[in-house]
Structure formats: structure tokens, C-alpha cells
Amino acid sequence: MAQFDRITFDPNILGGQACIRGMRISVSLVVNLIANGMSFAEIVAEYPDLTPDDIRQALRYAAWTAGDVTFTPHQVAA
């Protein structure tokens, strides 16, 4: 999943939802903001830890998951 290096999954952050770079900002939130008409600039102003590249990758990830492919993260034993 190297093409989605900004998308992270952690069971301790938002219950393991797809998030941006380990932050408590989910991919679904970003997609929802875009779907409701916010521009990249408006999103970055509201969430200054995000970058336009984060937003683009969140949209690409959402499109990829909508393509009937599901990624299920597995914990690796330490």
C-alpha cells in the first residue's frame, strides 16, 4: 500500500478507521468536507495539520476503496 503512505490505521486512534498520518483526522471526514463543498484551502485553514497532498491522497484512497477492493489491516506480532 505504498501508494497510500499518508493513510494510517491504528486501533487506538478512531477505532482503527483510515486516518491521515496517524492524526485523529479520518479519511471519511476529509471526503465528507469535499463532498459538502469545502475547497482544499478551506480544509487546510480549518485543519492546519493537513496539507493539500494529504487531502489528495485521502480522495485517492476513498476512490480505491470504492472500487470493490477492501483493505483489512492485520496486526503483526512483535
Backbone as XML, in Angstrom:
<?xml version="1.0"?>
<chain id="A" units="angstrom">
  <residue number="1" name="MET">
    <atom name="N" x="0.827" y="-1.186" z="0.000"/>
    <atom name="CA" x="0.000" y="0.000" z="0.000"/>
    <atom name="C" x="0.871" y="1.248" z="0.000"/>
  </residue>
  <residue number="2" name="ALA">
    <atom name="N" x="2.016" y="1.171" z="-0.623"/>
    <atom name="CA" x="2.948" y="2.289" z="-0.649"/>
    <atom name="C" x="2.346" y="3.526" z="-1.300"/>
  </residue>
  <residue number="3" name="GLN">
    <atom name="N" x="1.403" y="3.324" z="-2.198"/>
    <atom name="CA" x="0.783" y="4.482" z="-2.842"/>
    <atom name="C" x="-0.056" y="5.294" z="-1.864"/>
  </residue>
  <residue number="4" name="PHE">
    <atom name="N" x="-0.340" y="4.738" z="-0.694"/>
    <atom name="CA" x="-1.123" y="5.415" z="0.341"/>
    <atom name="C" x="-0.290" y="5.568" z="1.616"/>
  </residue>
  <residue number="5" name="ASP">
    <atom name="N" x="0.881" y="6.148" z="1.492"/>
    <atom name="CA" x="1.779" y="6.270" z="2.629"/>
    <atom name="C" x="1.309" y="7.279" z="3.673"/>
  </residue>
  <residue number="6" name="ARG">
    <atom name="N" x="0.322" y="8.092" z="3.366"/>
    <atom name="CA" x="-0.219" y="9.055" z="4.328"/>
    <atom name="C" x="-1.448" y="8.515" z="5.047"/>
  </residue>
  <residue number="7" name="ILE">
    <atom name="N" x="-1.951" y="7.372" z="4.621"/>
    <atom name="CA" x="-3.136" y="6.774" z="5.224"/>
    <atom name="C" x="-2.686" y="5.746" z="6.253"/>
  </residue>
  <residue number="8" name="THR">
    <atom name="N" x="-3.142" y="5.910" z="7.492"/>
    <atom name="CA" x="-2.715" y="5.024" z="8.572"/>
    <atom name="C" x="-3.926" y="4.410" z="9.273"/>
  </residue>
  <residue number="9" name="PHE">
    <atom name="N" x="-3.672" y="3.302" z="9.925"/>
    <atom name="CA" x="-4.691" y="2.569" z="10.675"/>
    <atom name="C" x="-4.100" y="2.225" z="12.039"/>
  </residue>
  <residue number="10" name="ASP">
    <atom name="N" x="-4.781" y="2.625" z="13.076"/>
    <atom name="CA" x="-4.319" y="2.323" z="14.430"/>
    <atom name="C" x="-5.558" y="2.055" z="15.272"/>
  </residue>
  <residue number="11" name="PRO">
    <atom name="N" x="-5.652" y="0.863" z="15.876"/>
    <atom name="CA" x="-6.848" y="0.559" z="16.664"/>
    <atom name="C" x="-7.056" y="1.522" z="17.831"/>
  </residue>
  <residue number="12" name="ASN">
    <atom name="N" x="-6.015" y="2.243" z="18.225"/>
    <atom name="CA" x="-6.118" y="3.204" z="19.325"/>
    <atom name="C" x="-6.498" y="4.609" z="18.861"/>
  </residue>
  <residue number="13" name="ILE">
    <atom name="N" x="-6.604" y="4.806" z="17.567"/>
    <atom name="CA" x="-6.981" y="6.119" z="17.024"/>
    <atom name="C" x="-8.247" y="5.939" z="16.207"/>
  </residue>
  <residue number="14" name="LEU">
    <atom name="N" x="-9.330" y="6.538" z="16.664"/>
    <atom name="CA" x="-10.637" y="6.476" z="15.994"/>
    <atom name="C" x="-11.045" y="5.038" z="15.687"/>
  </residue>
  <residue number="15" name="GLY">
    <atom name="N" x="-10.707" y="4.124" z="16.572"/>
    <atom name="CA" x="-11.126" y="2.728" z="16.436"/>
    <atom name="C" x="-10.560" y="2.022" z="15.222"/>
  </residue>
  <residue number="16" name="GLY">
    <atom name="N" x="-9.428" y="2.488" z="14.722"/>
    <atom name="CA" x="-8.797" y="1.841" z="13.574"/>
    <atom name="C" x="-9.267" y="2.338" z="12.225"/>
  </residue>
  <residue number="17" name="GLN">
    <atom name="N" x="-10.067" y="3.399" z="12.201"/>
    <atom name="CA" x="-10.501" y="3.965" z="10.916"/>
    <atom name="C" x="-9.290" y="4.464" z="10.134"/>
  </residue>
  <residue number="18" name="ALA">
    <atom name="N" x="-9.441" y="4.548" z="8.830"/>
    <atom name="CA" x="-8.405" y="5.120" z="7.984"/>
    <atom name="C" x="-8.250" y="6.594" z="8.348"/>
  </residue>
  <residue number="19" name="CYS">
    <atom name="N" x="-7.029" y="6.967" z="8.760"/>
    <atom name="CA" x="-6.742" y="8.340" z="9.186"/>
    <atom name="C" x="-5.587" y="8.910" z="8.368"/>
  </residue>
  <residue number="20" name="ILE">
    <atom name="N" x="-5.414" y="10.201" z="8.507"/>
    <atom name="CA" x="-4.319" y="10.887" z="7.828"/>
    <atom name="C" x="-3.120" y="10.956" z="8.774"/>
  </residue>
  <residue number="21" name="ARG">
    <atom name="N" x="-2.028" y="10.325" z="8.379"/>
    <atom name="CA" x="-0.739" y="10.371" z="9.075"/>
    <atom name="C" x="-0.833" y="10.191" z="10.579"/>
  </residue>
  <residue number="22" name="GLY">
    <atom name="N" x="-1.689" y="9.277" z="11.034"/>
    <atom name="CA" x="-1.774" y="8.967" z="12.454"/>
    <atom name="C" x="-2.511" y="9.999" z="13.287"/>
  </residue>
  <residue number="23" name="MET">
    <atom name="N" x="-3.053" y="11.008" z="12.635"/>
    <atom name="CA" x="-3.801" y="12.032" z="13.365"/>
    <atom name="C" x="-5.241" y="11.575" z="13.555"/>
  </residue>
  <residue number="24" name="ARG">
    <atom name="N" x="-5.966" y="12.284" z="14.362"/>
    <atom name="CA" x="-7.374" y="11.983" z="14.589"/>
    <atom name="C" x="-8.229" y="12.684" z="13.532"/>
  </residue>
  <residue number="25" name="ILE">
    <atom name="N" x="-7.752" y="12.657" z="12.312"/>
    <atom name="CA" x="-8.482" y="13.208" z="11.166"/>
    <atom name="C" x="-8.689" y="12.043" z="10.206"/>
  </residue>
  <residue number="26" name="SER">
    <atom name="N" x="-9.947" y="11.608" z="10.093"/>
    <atom name="CA" x="-10.225" y="10.425" z="9.283"/>
    <atom name="C" x="-10.358" y="10.763" z="7.799"/>
  </residue>
  <residue number="27" name="VAL">
    <atom name="N" x="-10.098" y="9.756" z="6.991"/>
    <atom name="CA" x="-10.315" y="9.889" z="5.555"/>
    <atom name="C" x="-11.779" y="10.249" z="5.291"/>
  </residue>
  <residue number="28" name="SER">
    <atom name="N" x="-12.685" y="9.615" z="6.023"/>
    <atom name="CA" x="-14.111" y="9.884" z="5.793"/>
    <atom name="C" x="-14.468" y="11.334" z="6.098"/>
  </residue>
  <residue number="29" name="LEU">
    <atom name="N" x="-13.842" y="11.934" z="7.105"/>
    <atom name="CA" x="-14.086" y="13.356" z="7.390"/>
    <atom name="C" x="-13.648" y="14.211" z="6.212"/>
  </residue>
  <residue number="30" name="VAL">
    <atom name="N" x="-12.447" y="13.963" z="5.716"/>
    <atom name="CA" x="-11.921" y="14.755" z="4.595"/>
    <atom name="C" x="-12.823" y="14.611" z="3.369"/>
  </residue>
  <residue number="31" name="VAL">
    <atom name="N" x="-13.221" y="13.394" z="3.056"/>
    <atom name="CA" x="-14.100" y="13.163" z="1.900"/>
    <atom name="C" x="-15.435" y="13.874" z="2.111"/>
  </residue>
  <residue number="32" name="ASN">
    <atom name="N" x="-15.965" y="13.813" z="3.314"/>
    <atom name="CA" x="-17.227" y="14.481" z="3.625"/>
    <atom name="C" x="-17.103" y="15.996" z="3.438"/>
  </residue>
  <residue number="33" name="LEU">
    <atom name="N" x="-16.002" y="16.580" z="3.884"/>
    <atom name="CA" x="-15.806" y="18.024" z="3.713"/>
    <atom name="C" x="-15.781" y="18.405" z="2.236"/>
  </residue>
  <residue number="34" name="ILE">
    <atom name="N" x="-15.063" y="17.635" z="1.434"/>
    <atom name="CA" x="-15.018" y="17.889" z="-0.017"/>
    <atom name="C" x="-16.407" y="17.722" z="-0.622"/>
  </residue>
  <residue number="35" name="ALA">
    <atom name="N" x="-17.094" y="16.660" z="-0.243"/>
    <atom name="CA" x="-18.430" y="16.381" z="-0.788"/>
    <atom name="C" x="-19.419" y="17.491" z="-0.451"/>
  </residue>
  <residue number="36" name="ASN">
    <atom name="N" x="-19.169" y="18.179" z="0.662"/>
    <atom name="CA" x="-20.061" y="19.259" z="1.059"/>
    <atom name="C" x="-19.578" y="20.634" z="0.620"/>
  </residue>
  <residue number="37" name="GLY">
    <atom name="N" x="-18.635" y="20.643" z="-0.317"/>
    <atom name="CA" x="-18.278" y="21.886" z="-0.989"/>
    <atom name="C" x="-17.085" y="22.649" z="-0.469"/>
  </residue>
  <residue number="38" name="MET">
    <atom name="N" x="-16.382" y="22.129" z="0.530"/>
    <atom name="CA" x="-15.207" y="22.851" z="1.010"/>
    <atom name="C" x="-14.054" y="22.695" z="0.019"/>
  </residue>
  <residue number="39" name="SER">
    <atom name="N" x="-13.315" y="23.750" z="-0.148"/>
    <atom name="CA" x="-12.132" y="23.705" z="-1.004"/>
    <atom name="C" x="-10.944" y="23.178" z="-0.208"/>
  </residue>
  <residue number="40" name="PHE">
    <atom name="N" x="-9.882" y="22.819" z="-0.909"/>
    <atom name="CA" x="-8.667" y="22.383" z="-0.231"/>
    <atom name="C" x="-8.202" y="23.476" z="0.725"/>
  </residue>
  <residue number="41" name="ALA">
    <atom name="N" x="-8.206" y="24.724" z="0.266"/>
    <atom name="CA" x="-7.741" y="25.844" z="1.096"/>
    <atom name="C" x="-8.590" y="25.990" z="2.357"/>
  </residue>
  <residue number="42" name="GLU">
    <atom name="N" x="-9.877" y="25.828" z="2.226"/>
    <atom name="CA" x="-10.757" y="25.935" z="3.397"/>
    <atom name="C" x="-10.493" y="24.804" z="4.393"/>
  </residue>
  <residue number="43" name="ILE">
    <atom name="N" x="-10.260" y="23.596" z="3.870"/>
    <atom name="CA" x="-9.989" y="22.456" z="4.750"/>
    <atom name="C" x="-8.668" y="22.663" z="5.485"/>
  </residue>
  <residue number="44" name="VAL">
    <atom name="N" x="-7.642" y="23.103" z="4.772"/>
    <atom name="CA" x="-6.340" y="23.339" z="5.403"/>
    <atom name="C" x="-6.443" y="24.471" z="6.430"/>
  </residue>
  <residue number="45" name="ALA">
    <atom name="N" x="-7.259" y="25.476" z="6.160"/>
    <atom name="CA" x="-7.453" y="26.561" z="7.136"/>
    <atom name="C" x="-8.136" y="26.040" z="8.398"/>
  </residue>
  <residue number="46" name="GLU">
    <atom name="N" x="-9.082" y="25.120" z="8.229"/>
    <atom name="CA" x="-9.814" y="24.545" z="9.368"/>
    <atom name="C" x="-8.979" y="23.494" z="10.107"/>
  </residue>
  <residue number="47" name="TYR">
    <atom name="N" x="-8.155" y="22.770" z="9.361"/>
    <atom name="CA" x="-7.309" y="21.699" z="9.921"/>
    <atom name="C" x="-5.865" y="21.961" z="9.480"/>
  </residue>
  <residue number="48" name="PRO">
    <atom name="N" x="-5.167" y="22.890" z="10.146"/>
    <atom name="CA" x="-3.839" y="23.311" z="9.672"/>
    <atom name="C" x="-2.771" y="22.219" z="9.660"/>
  </residue>
  <residue number="49" name="ASP">
    <atom name="N" x="-3.019" y="21.094" z="10.321"/>
    <atom name="CA" x="-2.052" y="19.993" z="10.261"/>
    <atom name="C" x="-2.132" y="19.230" z="8.941"/>
  </residue>
  <residue number="50" name="LEU">
    <atom name="N" x="-3.200" y="19.441" z="8.184"/>
    <atom name="CA" x="-3.357" y="18.784" z="6.878"/>
    <atom name="C" x="-2.644" y="19.580" z="5.795"/>
  </residue>
  <residue number="51" name="THR">
    <atom name="N" x="-2.236" y="18.873" z="4.764"/>
    <atom name="CA" x="-1.656" y="19.504" z="3.579"/>
    <atom name="C" x="-2.528" y="19.152" z="2.375"/>
  </residue>
  <residue number="52" name="PRO">
    <atom name="N" x="-2.414" y="19.896" z="1.300"/>
    <atom name="CA" x="-3.149" y="19.515" z="0.091"/>
    <atom name="C" x="-2.823" y="18.086" z="-0.361"/>
  </residue>
  <residue number="53" name="ASP">
    <atom name="N" x="-1.580" y="17.644" z="-0.174"/>
    <atom name="CA" x="-1.221" y="16.263" z="-0.534"/>
    <atom name="C" x="-1.966" y="15.245" z="0.331"/>
  </residue>
  <residue number="54" name="ASP">
    <atom name="N" x="-2.185" y="15.561" z="1.601"/>
    <atom name="CA" x="-2.981" y="14.684" z="2.464"/>
    <atom name="C" x="-4.400" y="14.544" z="1.912"/>
  </residue>
  <residue number="55" name="ILE">
    <atom name="N" x="-4.974" y="15.667" z="1.518"/>
    <atom name="CA" x="-6.350" y="15.668" z="1.006"/>
    <atom name="C" x="-6.435" y="14.875" z="-0.292"/>
  </residue>
  <residue number="56" name="ARG">
    <atom name="N" x="-5.492" y="15.097" z="-1.188"/>
    <atom name="CA" x="-5.485" y="14.340" z="-2.458"/>
    <atom name="C" x="-5.385" y="12.847" z="-2.203"/>
  </residue>
  <residue number="57" name="GLN">
    <atom name="N" x="-4.497" y="12.466" z="-1.282"/>
    <atom name="CA" x="-4.337" y="11.040" z="-1.021"/>
    <atom name="C" x="-5.582" y="10.454" z="-0.357"/>
  </residue>
  <residue number="58" name="ALA">
    <atom name="N" x="-6.238" y="11.213" z="0.512"/>
    <atom name="CA" x="-7.488" y="10.741" z="1.119"/>
    <atom name="C" x="-8.534" y="10.491" z="0.042"/>
  </residue>
  <residue number="59" name="LEU">
    <atom name="N" x="-8.629" y="11.375" z="-0.925"/>
    <atom name="CA" x="-9.586" y="11.198" z="-2.024"/>
    <atom name="C" x="-9.219" y="9.998" z="-2.890"/>
  </residue>
  <residue number="60" name="ARG">
    <atom name="N" x="-7.929" y="9.834" z="-3.170"/>
    <atom name="CA" x="-7.493" y="8.666" z="-3.955"/>
    <atom name="C" x="-7.776" y="7.374" z="-3.203"/>
  </residue>
  <residue number="61" name="TYR">
    <atom name="N" x="-7.530" y="7.366" z="-1.897"/>
    <atom name="CA" x="-7.799" y="6.178" z="-1.084"/>
    <atom name="C" x="-9.295" y="5.858" z="-1.091"/>
  </residue>
  <residue number="62" name="ALA">
    <atom name="N" x="-10.127" y="6.879" z="-0.929"/>
    <atom name="CA" x="-11.577" y="6.669" z="-0.942"/>
    <atom name="C" x="-12.029" y="6.110" z="-2.288"/>
  </residue>
  <residue number="63" name="ALA">
    <atom name="N" x="-11.494" y="6.626" z="-3.373"/>
    <atom name="CA" x="-11.842" y="6.114" z="-4.703"/>
    <atom name="C" x="-11.384" y="4.664" z="-4.849"/>
  </residue>
  <residue number="64" name="TRP">
    <atom name="N" x="-10.198" y="4.363" z="-4.340"/>
    <atom name="CA" x="-9.666" y="2.999" z="-4.418"/>
    <atom name="C" x="-10.549" y="2.035" z="-3.645"/>
  </residue>
  <residue number="65" name="THR">
    <atom name="N" x="-10.982" y="2.418" z="-2.432"/>
    <atom name="CA" x="-11.819" y="1.524" z="-1.643"/>
    <atom name="C" x="-13.202" y="1.362" z="-2.255"/>
  </residue>
  <residue number="66" name="ALA">
    <atom name="N" x="-13.662" y="2.338" z="-2.977"/>
    <atom name="CA" x="-14.966" y="2.234" z="-3.636"/>
    <atom name="C" x="-14.910" y="1.298" z="-4.842"/>
  </residue>
  <residue number="67" name="GLY">
    <atom name="N" x="-13.728" y="0.910" z="-5.239"/>
    <atom name="CA" x="-13.549" y="0.021" z="-6.388"/>
    <atom name="C" x="-13.692" y="-1.444" z="-6.028"/>
  </residue>
  <residue number="68" name="ASP">
    <atom name="N" x="-14.475" y="-1.763" z="-5.007"/>
    <atom name="CA" x="-14.736" y="-3.136" z="-4.574"/>
    <atom name="C" x="-13.494" y="-3.848" z="-4.051"/>
  </residue>
  <residue number="69" name="VAL">
    <atom name="N" x="-12.510" y="-3.097" z="-3.623"/>
    <atom name="CA" x="-11.324" y="-3.666" z="-3.001"/>
    <atom name="C" x="-11.327" y="-3.203" z="-1.558"/>
  </residue>
  <residue number="70" name="THR">
    <atom name="N" x="-11.171" y="-4.127" z="-0.642"/>
    <atom name="CA" x="-11.179" y="-3.773" z="0.765"/>
    <atom name="C" x="-9.837" y="-4.120" z="1.382"/>
  </residue>
  <residue number="71" name="PHE">
    <atom name="N" x="-9.254" y="-3.175" z="2.066"/>
    <atom name="CA" x="-8.001" y="-3.389" z="2.779"/>
    <atom name="C" x="-8.341" y="-3.623" z="4.235"/>
  </residue>
  <residue number="72" name="THR">
    <atom name="N" x="-7.898" y="-4.747" z="4.770"/>
    <atom name="CA" x="-8.108" y="-5.060" z="6.175"/>
    <atom name="C" x="-6.743" y="-5.149" z="6.832"/>
  </residue>
  <residue number="73" name="PRO">
    <atom name="N" x="-6.415" y="-4.179" z="7.667"/>
    <atom name="CA" x="-5.102" y="-4.229" z="8.316"/>
    <atom name="C" x="-5.028" y="-5.381" z="9.315"/>
  </residue>
  <residue number="74" name="HIS">
    <atom name="N" x="-3.887" y="-5.985" z="9.387"/>
    <atom name="CA" x="-3.656" y="-7.085" z="10.324"/>
    <atom name="C" x="-2.541" y="-6.658" z="11.271"/>
  </residue>
  <residue number="75" name="GLN">
    <atom name="N" x="-2.720" y="-6.970" z="12.534"/>
    <atom name="CA" x="-1.652" y="-6.681" z="13.485"/>
    <atom name="C" x="-0.551" y="-7.708" z="13.314"/>
  </residue>
  <residue number="76" name="VAL">
    <atom name="N" x="0.657" y="-7.227" z="13.379"/>
    <atom name="CA" x="1.819" y="-8.105" z="13.274"/>
    <atom name="C" x="2.349" y="-8.330" z="14.683"/>
  </residue>
  <residue number="77" name="ALA">
    <atom name="N" x="2.565" y="-9.572" z="15.029"/>
    <atom name="CA" x="3.086" y="-9.898" z="16.342"/>
    <atom name="C" x="4.480" y="-9.327" z="16.507"/>
  </residue>
  <residue number="78" name="ALA">
    <atom name="N" x="4.727" y="-8.759" z="17.645"/>
    <atom name="CA" x="6.038" y="-8.150" z="17.904"/>
    <atom name="C" x="7.068" y="-9.171" z="18.296"/>
  </residue>
</chain>
